[in-house]
């Protein structure tokens, strides 16, 4: 009897071992298939591996999310994992996060060749870019109605499913310290996904995803304070008249979510008073031919800008041309049967058909601050779309005790911005940056990310003794 029991136990363990080994083997096979060998227009060598492909997040509907993963350029096995999300809703993290902000591969003005970003965040972490939800970038669904029924709730659910399946494909990253970052409408995505992960870990009684914290930039957080901050920023920056400012404040008092027809006219007047500037970066030039991009931006929750020390205002134009090249799509393993007829940085159908968007995520902040996550908010101070004033109003509404008061932070002896540390949250303003902080001020953004990952305060001014 004992021998028989021992045999059964041994057989069971053997089956489990074979199953795990088979699963692991299958994962590494798929990893190998997803590995990107070389990109068109890449004339330089790199010290890291990168992978691109799809993860099916809903088998019945055929929803597939596209990812591009960059291992750290040095000792990736010792570094944390970062998920980067752009927002919109409807904008591609490949187009913005990878190709013009924090990714290693940036596109030259010829839209055919690449250069290596000296301030890429994969110097600090392994970085995963996700096009979410379906209908964005190269992500797709076999159910066409999915593209017209996206919203916050399903986006968070699909992103959680993506992560769980991605870790099965890349099991060497299971248990790794994990962080999430993003900007603009990702001010919804990032805390909502963080909340979903915390809830999943709690319900399953296991730390399936080792989430340590999140960070959002120029983030849509609370509709009322967002609108209040936009009006104040535009007026104090000299962009709009006193009369328009007063009328915008009246509209905010009436409704920050569903403005009346008269308020629509107020926002249109503000557009006119702004003139042909880039509202995402009010002190930098527009890309020639993109004058119309300033129109009809103030009525809605907004998409990303187009915006470096040697600043190129046409980066979005370069991305559009490069990612539409067939040879680029082939190198990135884009599904040829489901590729978009024309790849775009942002999807209008996804944006205009968005189904659910809560007016605030401040309640999620209160919940997650209590869970002990590292939470940072940052803001470029030349963005009029989701300006620093909006973020500071939202922060004030959280009513968090101050741990370290407002002060400047420094980069190579120069003020890089300002920071304040609260109980459970750190805020960082980045001097001279617009809506896309890593695009406008890449060096400062990397300094910010290093401090966030290390869990340290922003740098102070180091005084050098004359002796």
One Martini backbone bead per residue (centre of mass of N, CA, C, O) as a GRO file, in nm:
protein
  467
    1UNK     BB    1   0.060   0.061  -0.023
    2UNK     BB    2   0.300   0.250   0.014
    3UNK     BB    3   0.420   0.196  -0.267
    4UNK     BB    4   0.174   0.289  -0.428
    5UNK     BB    5   0.168   0.581  -0.320
    6UNK     BB    6   0.452   0.654  -0.410
    7UNK     BB    7   0.398   0.611  -0.712
    8UNK     BB    8   0.173   0.820  -0.742
    9UNK     BB    9   0.334   1.062  -0.644
   10UNK     BB   10   0.562   1.041  -0.851
   11UNK     BB   11   0.382   1.061  -1.102
   12UNK     BB   12   0.261   1.335  -1.041
   13UNK     BB   13   0.530   1.492  -1.031
   14UNK     BB   14   0.614   1.420  -1.317
   15UNK     BB   15   0.380   1.555  -1.463
   16UNK     BB   16   0.432   1.838  -1.353
   17UNK     BB   17   0.721   1.866  -1.455
   18UNK     BB   18   0.656   1.827  -1.754
   19UNK     BB   19   0.455   2.059  -1.777
   20UNK     BB   20   0.646   2.285  -1.691
   21UNK     BB   21   0.866   2.229  -1.901
   22UNK     BB   22   0.681   2.265  -2.145
   23UNK     BB   23   0.594   2.553  -2.083
   24UNK     BB   24   0.877   2.674  -2.073
   25UNK     BB   25   0.961   2.591  -2.356
   26UNK     BB   26   0.733   2.742  -2.504
   27UNK     BB   27   0.811   3.024  -2.406
   28UNK     BB   28   1.099   3.030  -2.536
   29UNK     BB   29   1.002   2.994  -2.822
   30UNK     BB   30   0.835   3.257  -2.833
   31UNK     BB   31   1.063   3.443  -2.767
   32UNK     BB   32   1.230   3.378  -3.018
   33UNK     BB   33   1.009   3.474  -3.220
   34UNK     BB   34   1.003   3.779  -3.090
   35UNK     BB   35   1.274   3.842  -3.175
   36UNK     BB   36   1.469   4.114  -3.266
   37UNK     BB   37   1.723   4.151  -3.482
   38UNK     BB   38   1.663   4.405  -3.690
   39UNK     BB   39   1.633   4.734  -3.790
   40UNK     BB   40   1.542   4.947  -4.001
   41UNK     BB   41   1.798   5.190  -3.999
   42UNK     BB   42   2.019   5.028  -3.833
   43UNK     BB   43   2.372   5.133  -3.778
   44UNK     BB   44   2.383   5.018  -3.486
   45UNK     BB   45   2.483   4.885  -3.196
   46UNK     BB   46   2.371   4.662  -2.938
   47UNK     BB   47   2.340   4.539  -2.575
   48UNK     BB   48   2.042   4.434  -2.641
   49UNK     BB   49   1.739   4.284  -2.616
   50UNK     BB   50   1.443   4.246  -2.833
   51UNK     BB   51   1.074   4.242  -2.837
   52UNK     BB   52   0.792   4.136  -3.055
   53UNK     BB   53   0.421   4.122  -3.022
   54UNK     BB   54   0.159   3.902  -2.911
   55UNK     BB   55  -0.132   3.909  -2.685
   56UNK     BB   56  -0.394   3.721  -2.581
   57UNK     BB   57  -0.688   3.848  -2.393
   58UNK     BB   58  -0.925   3.722  -2.595
   59UNK     BB   59  -1.038   3.445  -2.747
   60UNK     BB   60  -1.331   3.492  -2.838
   61UNK     BB   61  -1.273   3.786  -2.974
   62UNK     BB   62  -0.964   3.837  -3.051
   63UNK     BB   63  -0.776   3.990  -2.849
   64UNK     BB   64  -0.473   4.185  -2.937
   65UNK     BB   65  -0.166   4.276  -2.794
   66UNK     BB   66   0.094   4.499  -2.848
   67UNK     BB   67   0.451   4.457  -2.809
   68UNK     BB   68   0.762   4.617  -2.672
   69UNK     BB   69   1.077   4.481  -2.561
   70UNK     BB   70   1.339   4.614  -2.344
   71UNK     BB   71   1.623   4.546  -2.241
   72UNK     BB   72   1.867   4.609  -2.062
   73UNK     BB   73   2.197   4.732  -2.138
   74UNK     BB   74   2.263   4.616  -1.834
   75UNK     BB   75   2.202   4.369  -1.646
   76UNK     BB   76   1.887   4.266  -1.659
   77UNK     BB   77   1.873   4.059  -1.409
   78UNK     BB   78   1.901   4.327  -1.194
   79UNK     BB   79   1.646   4.465  -1.310
   80UNK     BB   80   1.370   4.614  -1.346
   81UNK     BB   81   1.024   4.649  -1.441
   82UNK     BB   82   0.869   4.842  -1.708
   83UNK     BB   83   0.558   4.994  -1.773
   84UNK     BB   84   0.443   5.167  -2.066
   85UNK     BB   85   0.187   5.434  -2.100
   86UNK     BB   86  -0.022   5.562  -2.315
   87UNK     BB   87  -0.307   5.739  -2.417
   88UNK     BB   88  -0.582   5.987  -2.487
   89UNK     BB   89  -0.760   5.785  -2.596
   90UNK     BB   90  -0.563   5.600  -2.859
   91UNK     BB   91  -0.250   5.583  -2.803
   92UNK     BB   92   0.080   5.502  -2.881
   93UNK     BB   93   0.361   5.366  -2.717
   94UNK     BB   94   0.539   5.346  -2.967
   95UNK     BB   95   0.518   5.634  -3.082
   96UNK     BB   96   0.602   5.773  -2.807
   97UNK     BB   97   0.760   5.624  -2.584
   98UNK     BB   98   0.971   5.499  -2.780
   99UNK     BB   99   1.025   5.705  -3.042
  100UNK     BB  100   1.025   6.003  -2.842
  101UNK     BB  101   1.121   5.922  -2.545
  102UNK     BB  102   1.230   5.635  -2.360
  103UNK     BB  103   1.347   5.498  -2.593
  104UNK     BB  104   1.617   5.383  -2.793
  105UNK     BB  105   1.442   5.425  -3.066
  106UNK     BB  106   1.501   5.678  -3.292
  107UNK     BB  107   1.391   5.913  -3.542
  108UNK     BB  108   1.474   6.046  -3.820
  109UNK     BB  109   1.379   6.288  -4.055
  110UNK     BB  110   1.375   6.063  -4.291
  111UNK     BB  111   1.205   5.806  -4.175
  112UNK     BB  112   1.445   5.552  -4.201
  113UNK     BB  113   1.629   5.623  -3.961
  114UNK     BB  114   1.831   5.566  -3.670
  115UNK     BB  115   1.876   5.645  -3.318
  116UNK     BB  116   2.038   5.656  -3.010
  117UNK     BB  117   1.918   5.709  -2.705
  118UNK     BB  118   2.095   5.859  -2.438
  119UNK     BB  119   1.803   5.860  -2.244
  120UNK     BB  120   1.728   5.582  -2.193
  121UNK     BB  121   1.548   5.375  -1.964
  122UNK     BB  122   1.726   5.102  -2.026
  123UNK     BB  123   1.956   5.187  -1.817
  124UNK     BB  124   1.757   5.105  -1.555
  125UNK     BB  125   1.549   4.922  -1.723
  126UNK     BB  126   1.307   4.715  -1.815
  127UNK     BB  127   1.108   4.779  -2.116
  128UNK     BB  128   0.746   4.798  -2.160
  129UNK     BB  129   0.544   4.823  -2.446
  130UNK     BB  130   0.188   4.920  -2.485
  131UNK     BB  131  -0.087   4.866  -2.696
  132UNK     BB  132  -0.364   5.046  -2.554
  133UNK     BB  133  -0.606   4.926  -2.680
  134UNK     BB  134  -0.777   4.805  -2.905
  135UNK     BB  135  -0.691   4.992  -3.207
  136UNK     BB  136  -0.398   5.044  -3.119
  137UNK     BB  137  -0.191   5.048  -3.346
  138UNK     BB  138  -0.128   4.691  -3.359
  139UNK     BB  139  -0.377   4.641  -3.218
  140UNK     BB  140  -0.636   4.376  -3.212
  141UNK     BB  141  -0.960   4.252  -3.342
  142UNK     BB  142  -1.196   4.009  -3.454
  143UNK     BB  143  -1.396   4.218  -3.318
  144UNK     BB  144  -1.505   4.509  -3.439
  145UNK     BB  145  -1.671   4.625  -3.188
  146UNK     BB  146  -1.430   4.669  -2.992
  147UNK     BB  147  -1.334   4.948  -3.108
  148UNK     BB  148  -1.633   5.076  -3.007
  149UNK     BB  149  -1.594   4.954  -2.675
  150UNK     BB  150  -1.406   5.115  -2.518
  151UNK     BB  151  -1.253   5.142  -2.182
  152UNK     BB  152  -1.138   5.153  -1.870
  153UNK     BB  153  -1.221   4.874  -1.765
  154UNK     BB  154  -1.119   4.692  -2.003
  155UNK     BB  155  -0.832   4.795  -2.011
  156UNK     BB  156  -0.750   4.686  -1.732
  157UNK     BB  157  -0.823   4.390  -1.780
  158UNK     BB  158  -0.643   4.342  -2.034
  159UNK     BB  159  -0.373   4.430  -1.903
  160UNK     BB  160  -0.367   4.212  -1.690
  161UNK     BB  161  -0.377   3.972  -1.882
  162UNK     BB  162  -0.124   4.042  -2.032
  163UNK     BB  163   0.075   4.019  -1.796
  164UNK     BB  164   0.023   3.725  -1.715
  165UNK     BB  165   0.105   3.616  -2.001
  166UNK     BB  166   0.384   3.748  -2.028
  167UNK     BB  167   0.511   3.599  -1.784
  168UNK     BB  168   0.485   3.323  -1.923
  169UNK     BB  169   0.680   3.403  -2.162
  170UNK     BB  170   0.863   3.560  -1.920
  171UNK     BB  171   0.969   3.394  -1.648
  172UNK     BB  172   1.235   3.558  -1.568
  173UNK     BB  173   1.027   3.805  -1.453
  174UNK     BB  174   0.926   3.671  -1.222
  175UNK     BB  175   0.929   3.871  -0.928
  176UNK     BB  176   0.998   4.128  -1.033
  177UNK     BB  177   1.033   4.438  -1.006
  178UNK     BB  178   0.736   4.647  -1.054
  179UNK     BB  179   0.646   4.908  -1.289
  180UNK     BB  180   0.449   5.206  -1.362
  181UNK     BB  181   0.411   5.421  -1.657
  182UNK     BB  182   0.282   5.756  -1.757
  183UNK     BB  183   0.058   5.969  -1.961
  184UNK     BB  184  -0.209   6.154  -1.926
  185UNK     BB  185  -0.454   5.925  -1.972
  186UNK     BB  186  -0.270   5.739  -1.792
  187UNK     BB  187  -0.395   5.862  -1.531
  188UNK     BB  188  -0.589   5.615  -1.549
  189UNK     BB  189  -0.448   5.349  -1.627
  190UNK     BB  190  -0.233   5.319  -1.400
  191UNK     BB  191  -0.409   5.310  -1.136
  192UNK     BB  192  -0.609   5.095  -1.240
  193UNK     BB  193  -0.401   4.869  -1.282
  194UNK     BB  194  -0.285   4.872  -0.998
  195UNK     BB  195  -0.550   4.796  -0.861
  196UNK     BB  196  -0.588   4.523  -1.012
  197UNK     BB  197  -0.329   4.392  -0.903
  198UNK     BB  198  -0.383   4.411  -0.601
  199UNK     BB  199  -0.648   4.252  -0.612
  200UNK     BB  200  -0.537   3.991  -0.739
  201UNK     BB  201  -0.329   3.925  -0.521
  202UNK     BB  202  -0.538   3.907  -0.291
  203UNK     BB  203  -0.736   3.688  -0.412
  204UNK     BB  204  -0.492   3.469  -0.474
  205UNK     BB  205  -0.263   3.475  -0.252
  206UNK     BB  206  -0.053   3.615  -0.458
  207UNK     BB  207   0.249   3.752  -0.616
  208UNK     BB  208   0.220   3.765  -0.940
  209UNK     BB  209   0.274   4.083  -0.920
  210UNK     BB  210   0.556   4.289  -0.826
  211UNK     BB  211   0.432   4.560  -0.718
  212UNK     BB  212   0.585   4.887  -0.625
  213UNK     BB  213   0.484   5.108  -0.849
  214UNK     BB  214   0.401   5.452  -0.964
  215UNK     BB  215   0.400   5.683  -1.261
  216UNK     BB  216   0.290   6.020  -1.351
  217UNK     BB  217   0.236   6.247  -1.636
  218UNK     BB  218   0.042   6.484  -1.711
  219UNK     BB  219  -0.229   6.394  -1.556
  220UNK     BB  220  -0.534   6.263  -1.559
  221UNK     BB  221  -0.739   6.283  -1.251
  222UNK     BB  222  -0.942   6.546  -1.232
  223UNK     BB  223  -1.179   6.724  -1.386
  224UNK     BB  224  -1.219   6.978  -1.218
  225UNK     BB  225  -0.910   7.046  -1.170
  226UNK     BB  226  -0.835   7.051  -1.461
  227UNK     BB  227  -1.006   7.292  -1.559
  228UNK     BB  228  -0.908   7.494  -1.349
  229UNK     BB  229  -0.601   7.479  -1.435
  230UNK     BB  230  -0.620   7.566  -1.729
  231UNK     BB  231  -0.731   7.850  -1.696
  232UNK     BB  232  -0.504   7.955  -1.510
  233UNK     BB  233  -0.260   7.898  -1.691
  234UNK     BB  234  -0.345   8.067  -1.938
  235UNK     BB  235  -0.367   8.337  -1.791
  236UNK     BB  236  -0.079   8.348  -1.644
  237UNK     BB  237   0.062   8.306  -1.944
  238UNK     BB  238  -0.093   8.496  -2.159
  239UNK     BB  239  -0.315   8.336  -2.362
  240UNK     BB  240  -0.564   8.486  -2.231
  241UNK     BB  241  -0.826   8.657  -2.150
  242UNK     BB  242  -1.012   8.777  -1.899
  243UNK     BB  243  -1.287   8.701  -2.016
  244UNK     BB  244  -1.228   8.403  -2.079
  245UNK     BB  245  -1.150   8.322  -1.795
  246UNK     BB  246  -1.423   8.382  -1.661
  247UNK     BB  247  -1.591   8.194  -1.848
  248UNK     BB  248  -1.441   7.931  -1.781
  249UNK     BB  249  -1.514   7.935  -1.480
  250UNK     BB  250  -1.820   7.919  -1.522
  251UNK     BB  251  -1.816   7.648  -1.670
  252UNK     BB  252  -1.691   7.486  -1.438
  253UNK     BB  253  -1.927   7.538  -1.242
  254UNK     BB  254  -2.143   7.396  -1.412
  255UNK     BB  255  -1.937   7.193  -1.592
  256UNK     BB  256  -1.666   6.954  -1.632
  257UNK     BB  257  -1.810   6.741  -1.844
  258UNK     BB  258  -2.089   6.898  -1.973
  259UNK     BB  259  -2.083   7.132  -2.171
  260UNK     BB  260  -2.226   7.378  -2.310
  261UNK     BB  261  -2.268   7.558  -2.591
  262UNK     BB  262  -2.151   7.818  -2.469
  263UNK     BB  263  -1.885   7.677  -2.379
  264UNK     BB  264  -1.786   7.595  -2.652
  265UNK     BB  265  -1.737   7.892  -2.738
  266UNK     BB  266  -1.527   7.960  -2.528
  267UNK     BB  267  -1.315   7.748  -2.626
  268UNK     BB  268  -1.293   7.861  -2.911
  269UNK     BB  269  -1.185   8.137  -2.822
  270UNK     BB  270  -0.930   8.026  -2.692
  271UNK     BB  271  -0.808   7.914  -2.948
  272UNK     BB  272  -0.779   8.187  -3.089
  273UNK     BB  273  -0.600   8.327  -2.869
  274UNK     BB  274  -0.357   8.135  -2.890
  275UNK     BB  275  -0.306   8.043  -3.162
  276UNK     BB  276  -0.022   7.911  -3.344
  277UNK     BB  277   0.033   7.687  -3.113
  278UNK     BB  278   0.165   7.462  -2.879
  279UNK     BB  279  -0.015   7.346  -2.607
  280UNK     BB  280   0.203   7.120  -2.515
  281UNK     BB  281   0.430   7.361  -2.595
  282UNK     BB  282   0.439   7.701  -2.567
  283UNK     BB  283   0.775   7.754  -2.648
  284UNK     BB  284   0.746   7.589  -2.910
  285UNK     BB  285   0.750   7.479  -3.218
  286UNK     BB  286   0.599   7.389  -3.490
  287UNK     BB  287   0.520   7.180  -3.723
  288UNK     BB  288   0.518   7.206  -4.036
  289UNK     BB  289   0.167   7.185  -4.117
  290UNK     BB  290   0.039   7.180  -3.791
  291UNK     BB  291  -0.167   7.412  -3.719
  292UNK     BB  292  -0.443   7.244  -3.661
  293UNK     BB  293  -0.364   7.106  -3.376
  294UNK     BB  294  -0.497   7.334  -3.181
  295UNK     BB  295  -0.776   7.240  -3.233
  296UNK     BB  296  -1.011   7.126  -3.023
  297UNK     BB  297  -0.869   7.079  -2.711
  298UNK     BB  298  -1.057   7.199  -2.459
  299UNK     BB  299  -1.316   6.989  -2.447
  300UNK     BB  300  -1.116   6.752  -2.377
  301UNK     BB  301  -0.959   6.469  -2.341
  302UNK     BB  302  -0.620   6.436  -2.410
  303UNK     BB  303  -0.374   6.414  -2.620
  304UNK     BB  304  -0.083   6.413  -2.755
  305UNK     BB  305   0.198   6.544  -2.848
  306UNK     BB  306   0.478   6.703  -3.064
  307UNK     BB  307   0.752   6.745  -2.967
  308UNK     BB  308   1.496   6.931  -2.672
  309UNK     BB  309   1.717   7.052  -2.665
  310UNK     BB  310   1.714   6.929  -2.963
  311UNK     BB  311   1.430   7.018  -3.101
  312UNK     BB  312   1.169   6.816  -3.257
  313UNK     BB  313   0.839   6.881  -3.383
  314UNK     BB  314   0.831   6.602  -3.596
  315UNK     BB  315   0.819   6.311  -3.464
  316UNK     BB  316   0.537   6.207  -3.548
  317UNK     BB  317   0.590   6.210  -3.851
  318UNK     BB  318   0.820   6.002  -3.849
  319UNK     BB  319   0.661   5.767  -3.727
  320UNK     BB  320   0.443   5.734  -3.941
  321UNK     BB  321   0.641   5.655  -4.167
  322UNK     BB  322   0.804   5.422  -4.039
  323UNK     BB  323   0.551   5.229  -3.938
  324UNK     BB  324   0.457   5.197  -4.256
  325UNK     BB  325   0.681   5.016  -4.317
  326UNK     BB  326   0.700   4.693  -4.413
  327UNK     BB  327   0.988   4.622  -4.293
  328UNK     BB  328   0.916   4.709  -4.004
  329UNK     BB  329   0.673   4.524  -3.952
  330UNK     BB  330   0.830   4.263  -3.997
  331UNK     BB  331   1.048   4.301  -3.771
  332UNK     BB  332   0.790   4.326  -3.549
  333UNK     BB  333   0.567   4.105  -3.610
  334UNK     BB  334   0.335   4.190  -3.778
  335UNK     BB  335   0.020   4.118  -3.854
  336UNK     BB  336  -0.076   4.087  -4.186
  337UNK     BB  337  -0.394   4.026  -4.139
  338UNK     BB  338  -0.413   4.290  -3.904
  339UNK     BB  339  -0.314   4.528  -4.025
  340UNK     BB  340  -0.324   4.841  -4.081
  341UNK     BB  341  -0.377   5.035  -4.349
  342UNK     BB  342  -0.300   5.273  -4.136
  343UNK     BB  343  -0.070   5.386  -3.937
  344UNK     BB  344  -0.128   5.542  -3.614
  345UNK     BB  345  -0.074   5.718  -3.331
  346UNK     BB  346  -0.393   5.768  -3.335
  347UNK     BB  347  -0.732   5.668  -3.258
  348UNK     BB  348  -1.034   5.789  -3.336
  349UNK     BB  349  -1.238   5.556  -3.283
  350UNK     BB  350  -1.151   5.512  -2.991
  351UNK     BB  351  -1.199   5.798  -2.881
  352UNK     BB  352  -1.507   5.860  -2.974
  353UNK     BB  353  -1.598   5.555  -2.834
  354UNK     BB  354  -1.575   5.600  -2.544
  355UNK     BB  355  -1.745   5.458  -2.257
  356UNK     BB  356  -1.551   5.492  -1.989
  357UNK     BB  357  -1.505   5.781  -1.749
  358UNK     BB  358  -1.407   5.889  -1.477
  359UNK     BB  359  -1.386   6.198  -1.305
  360UNK     BB  360  -1.204   6.022  -1.100
  361UNK     BB  361  -0.886   5.889  -0.917
  362UNK     BB  362  -0.852   5.968  -0.612
  363UNK     BB  363  -0.960   5.710  -0.475
  364UNK     BB  364  -0.723   5.531  -0.567
  365UNK     BB  365  -0.503   5.679  -0.420
  366UNK     BB  366  -0.603   5.630  -0.136
  367UNK     BB  367  -0.589   5.321  -0.157
  368UNK     BB  368  -0.277   5.289  -0.253
  369UNK     BB  369  -0.133   5.439  -0.032
  370UNK     BB  370  -0.225   5.221   0.183
  371UNK     BB  371  -0.045   4.982   0.033
  372UNK     BB  372   0.268   5.105  -0.017
  373UNK     BB  373   0.318   5.242  -0.267
  374UNK     BB  374   0.504   5.394  -0.509
  375UNK     BB  375   0.418   5.746  -0.564
  376UNK     BB  376   0.428   5.944  -0.865
  377UNK     BB  377   0.430   6.290  -0.975
  378UNK     BB  378   0.453   6.468  -1.291
  379UNK     BB  379   0.547   6.804  -1.444
  380UNK     BB  380   0.532   6.994  -1.703
  381UNK     BB  381   0.549   7.369  -1.719
  382UNK     BB  382   0.451   7.401  -2.060
  383UNK     BB  383   0.160   7.281  -2.025
  384UNK     BB  384  -0.190   7.340  -2.133
  385UNK     BB  385  -0.352   7.070  -2.116
  386UNK     BB  386  -0.196   6.937  -1.845
  387UNK     BB  387  -0.118   7.121  -1.607
  388UNK     BB  388   0.038   7.195  -1.314
  389UNK     BB  389  -0.217   7.314  -1.183
  390UNK     BB  390  -0.396   7.063  -1.199
  391UNK     BB  391  -0.215   6.878  -1.031
  392UNK     BB  392  -0.212   7.057  -0.771
  393UNK     BB  393  -0.512   7.049  -0.716
  394UNK     BB  394  -0.529   6.740  -0.688
  395UNK     BB  395  -0.328   6.714  -0.458
  396UNK     BB  396  -0.482   6.894  -0.256
  397UNK     BB  397  -0.737   6.702  -0.248
  398UNK     BB  398  -0.585   6.470  -0.083
  399UNK     BB  399  -0.468   6.571   0.190
  400UNK     BB  400  -0.154   6.549   0.244
  401UNK     BB  401   0.104   6.519   0.427
  402UNK     BB  402   0.401   6.676   0.481
  403UNK     BB  403   0.749   6.579   0.464
  404UNK     BB  404   0.868   6.764   0.220
  405UNK     BB  405   0.918   7.060   0.112
  406UNK     BB  406   0.936   7.288  -0.109
  407UNK     BB  407   1.182   7.250  -0.378
  408UNK     BB  408   1.460   7.242  -0.545
  409UNK     BB  409   1.609   7.075  -0.820
  410UNK     BB  410   1.908   6.910  -0.964
  411UNK     BB  411   2.127   6.954  -1.267
  412UNK     BB  412   2.435   7.034  -1.289
  413UNK     BB  413   2.360   7.309  -1.105
  414UNK     BB  414   2.067   7.309  -1.214
  415UNK     BB  415   1.747   7.373  -1.236
  416UNK     BB  416   1.502   7.112  -1.293
  417UNK     BB  417   1.302   7.194  -1.050
  418UNK     BB  418   1.032   7.076  -0.842
  419UNK     BB  419   0.955   6.959  -0.497
  420UNK     BB  420   0.728   6.731  -0.313
  421UNK     BB  421   0.669   6.554  -0.005
  422UNK     BB  422   0.446   6.310   0.082
  423UNK     BB  423   0.233   6.095   0.229
  424UNK     BB  424   0.275   5.857  -0.032
  425UNK     BB  425   0.391   6.112  -0.214
  426UNK     BB  426   0.551   6.240  -0.516
  427UNK     BB  427   0.643   6.561  -0.646
  428UNK     BB  428   0.736   6.672  -0.993
  429UNK     BB  429   0.883   6.939  -1.149
  430UNK     BB  430   0.965   7.029  -1.495
  431UNK     BB  431   1.172   7.239  -1.641
  432UNK     BB  432   1.062   7.322  -1.967
  433UNK     BB  433   0.832   7.116  -1.995
  434UNK     BB  434   0.596   6.943  -2.142
  435UNK     BB  435   0.382   6.690  -2.187
  436UNK     BB  436   0.654   6.543  -2.288
  437UNK     BB  437   0.911   6.521  -2.093
  438UNK     BB  438   1.121   6.320  -2.245
  439UNK     BB  439   1.126   6.504  -2.502
  440UNK     BB  440   1.207   6.792  -2.389
  441UNK     BB  441   1.364   6.652  -2.110
  442UNK     BB  442   1.557   6.383  -2.109
  443UNK     BB  443   1.765   6.422  -1.879
  444UNK     BB  444   1.564   6.491  -1.652
  445UNK     BB  445   1.391   6.235  -1.683
  446UNK     BB  446   1.614   6.034  -1.604
  447UNK     BB  447   1.660   6.147  -1.322
  448UNK     BB  448   1.375   6.092  -1.226
  449UNK     BB  449   1.372   5.782  -1.273
  450UNK     BB  450   1.609   5.709  -1.089
  451UNK     BB  451   1.474   5.808  -0.827
  452UNK     BB  452   1.222   5.634  -0.838
  453UNK     BB  453   1.357   5.352  -0.844
  454UNK     BB  454   1.535   5.412  -0.578
  455UNK     BB  455   1.368   5.588  -0.363
  456UNK     BB  456   1.455   5.888  -0.391
  457UNK     BB  457   1.536   6.193  -0.388
  458UNK     BB  458   1.585   6.465  -0.536
  459UNK     BB  459   1.832   6.647  -0.626
  460UNK     BB  460   2.069   6.841  -0.492
  461UNK     BB  461   2.286   7.090  -0.421
  462UNK     BB  462   2.629   7.069  -0.485
  463UNK     BB  463   2.877   7.194  -0.292
  464UNK     BB  464   3.189   7.334  -0.381
  465UNK     BB  465   3.488   7.362  -0.263
  466UNK     BB  466   3.758   7.579  -0.300
  467UNK     BB  467   3.962   7.364  -0.171
   0.00000   0.00000   0.00000
